[in-house]
Amino acid sequence: MAGVQVSNLSRNFGAHKALDDVSIDFADGGFYALLGPSGSGKTTLLRQIAGFDFPDSGRIAIGGESVERVPVERRRIGMVFQNYALFPNMSVADNVAFGLSVRGEAKATIASEVQRALDLVQLSKLGGRRPHQLSGGQRQRVALARAIVTKPRVLLLDEPLGALDKALRVDMQIELKRIQREIGITTIFVTHDQEEALTMSDRIGILRDGRLVQEGPPEEIYDSPKSEFAATFLGDANIFRGETTGVGIRLPDGTAIAARAGATLAAGAKASCAVRPERIRIAIDSGSADQANGNVLRGQVSKRIFAGNNSTYFVERDGQTLKVIVQNTGADRLAAGQEVLLRWSPKSTVLIAAN
Ligand SMILES: Nc1ncnc2c1ncn2[C@@H]1O[C@H](COP(=O)(O)OP(=O)(O)OP(=O)(O)O)[C@@H](O)[C@H]1O
């Protein structure tokens, strides 16, 4: 097994910077998710690591060894893509065996390695079937078995679960994580699904316009986003914009918002505060809006969206729509038009410098 280090990696397509000075340390045995909007450079980064495409500048090391000039087949990387392209006329076992056959391994070795890989993805009974006789999830497992049978040092996954429906996708997430843990392989996973990134990975990197805007463990990025973009791209956030006061910001109407201690920005500079919708408490406005216990704002409910175990309230306040998520515990629901008080702690409020 091996970690992967990319350092100052840049890749231009004409004038377009698909990757712009990206540095990431993918730890040995870790599960790393790359997130970002469409066109942000996720696939381009995977292609550089795999060796399908080459950077204009920067370095890539696998297991401490520079690989910029090492061709694809010698990088010892396993890959699974959304359109996993199994060979339709070959059995499941032959599909999995393909990489070993190309390498010229002995027949007995191939048979035992294929069996092991099929056992790992729990398809040992289906080795004789053709791909069209499998479900989408089973085909995805075959693609995974095919990627790992050659004992790669690194596993690259580009939206591997993107074609599966929600229920199957959740099953496969659990399965994929189990397999990754079992073989301990360094895994780099591209996904559009932020929940998938949060639940599966040890670390997340967020790309935007070819740049790495933030990276770290899922909880750290969720709790301490460094930009409005990171705050709203990973999860939902209410963003307040104003001027720094030293302990938070002052909104244009003079209302003060207190933020978590720690961030220091020059007083009077433009800045934002981000607050997660589930961190805000909502209650009928009883008239008292003292700020002794944290942040308080008055607003009016404009609508409620029911989502089973929780509801989202949309609250209008000084031309801004705020979102508040509450668990559906059976308490009285608030109706549209209701005047409310929103309260939340400074600890739940992240101060962000203006972009
Ligand atoms: N071979 C190429 N020639 C020209 N432009 C390219 C090429 N490959 C990628 N690009 C451009 O580089 C940018 C990054 O593309 P990339 O496929 O890495 O994005 P992505 O983050 O994987 O997007 P998606 O989530 O849509 O798959 C895009 O603007 C894309 O159009």
Ligand as a Chemical Component Dictionary entry (heavy atoms), coordinates in Angstrom:
data_LIG
# 
_chem_comp.id                   LIG 
_chem_comp.type                 NON-POLYMER 
_chem_comp.pdbx_formal_charge   0 
_chem_comp.three_letter_code    LIG 
# 
loop_
_chem_comp_atom.comp_id 
_chem_comp_atom.atom_id 
_chem_comp_atom.alt_atom_id 
_chem_comp_atom.type_symbol 
_chem_comp_atom.charge 
_chem_comp_atom.model_Cartn_x 
_chem_comp_atom.model_Cartn_y 
_chem_comp_atom.model_Cartn_z 
_chem_comp_atom.pdbx_ordinal 
LIG N1  N1  N 0 -9.261  17.217 -22.471 1  
LIG C1  C1  C 0 -9.777  18.406 -22.146 2  
LIG N2  N2  N 0 -9.702  19.448 -22.999 3  
LIG C2  C2  C 0 -10.184 20.661 -22.669 4  
LIG N3  N3  N 0 -10.779 20.950 -21.491 5  
LIG C3  C3  C 0 -10.875 19.952 -20.611 6  
LIG C4  C4  C 0 -10.393 18.633 -20.874 7  
LIG N4  N4  N 0 -10.624 17.855 -19.792 8  
LIG C5  C5  C 0 -11.249 18.649 -18.884 9  
LIG N5  N5  N 0 -11.402 19.900 -19.355 10 
LIG C6  C6  C 0 -11.993 21.046 -18.643 11 
LIG O1  O1  O 0 -11.370 21.152 -17.388 12 
LIG C7  C7  C 0 -12.318 21.483 -16.369 13 
LIG C8  C8  C 0 -12.295 20.443 -15.271 14 
LIG O2  O2  O 0 -12.858 19.249 -15.756 15 
LIG P1  P1  P 0 -13.071 17.959 -14.837 16 
LIG O3  O3  O 0 -13.601 16.870 -15.712 17 
LIG O4  O4  O 0 -11.827 17.681 -14.089 18 
LIG O5  O5  O 0 -14.189 18.476 -13.827 19 
LIG P2  P2  P 0 -14.977 17.667 -12.693 20 
LIG O6  O6  O 0 -14.804 18.432 -11.450 21 
LIG O7  O7  O 0 -14.547 16.236 -12.699 22 
LIG O8  O8  O 0 -16.455 17.821 -13.226 23 
LIG P3  P3  P 0 -17.719 16.812 -13.179 24 
LIG O9  O9  O 0 -18.157 16.835 -11.753 25 
LIG O10 O10 O 0 -18.696 17.469 -14.090 26 
LIG O11 O11 O 0 -17.252 15.472 -13.652 27 
LIG C9  C9  C 0 -13.655 21.618 -17.075 28 
LIG O12 O12 O 0 -13.891 22.976 -17.342 29 
LIG C10 C10 C 0 -13.454 20.825 -18.351 30 
LIG O13 O13 O 0 -14.283 21.322 -19.382 31 
# 
loop_
_chem_comp_bond.comp_id 
_chem_comp_bond.atom_id_1 
_chem_comp_bond.atom_id_2 
_chem_comp_bond.value_order 
_chem_comp_bond.pdbx_ordinal 
LIG N1  C1  SING 1  
LIG C1  N2  SING 2  
LIG C1  C4  DOUB 3  
LIG N2  C2  DOUB 4  
LIG C2  N3  SING 5  
LIG N3  C3  DOUB 6  
LIG C3  C4  SING 7  
LIG C3  N5  SING 8  
LIG C4  N4  SING 9  
LIG N4  C5  DOUB 10 
LIG C5  N5  SING 11 
LIG N5  C6  SING 12 
LIG C6  O1  SING 13 
LIG C6  C10 SING 14 
LIG O1  C7  SING 15 
LIG C7  C8  SING 16 
LIG C7  C9  SING 17 
LIG C8  O2  SING 18 
LIG O2  P1  SING 19 
LIG P1  O3  DOUB 20 
LIG P1  O4  SING 21 
LIG P1  O5  SING 22 
LIG O5  P2  SING 23 
LIG P2  O6  DOUB 24 
LIG P2  O7  SING 25 
LIG P2  O8  SING 26 
LIG O8  P3  SING 27 
LIG P3  O9  DOUB 28 
LIG P3  O10 SING 29 
LIG P3  O11 SING 30 
LIG C9  O12 SING 31 
LIG C9  C10 SING 32 
LIG C10 O13 SING 33 
# 
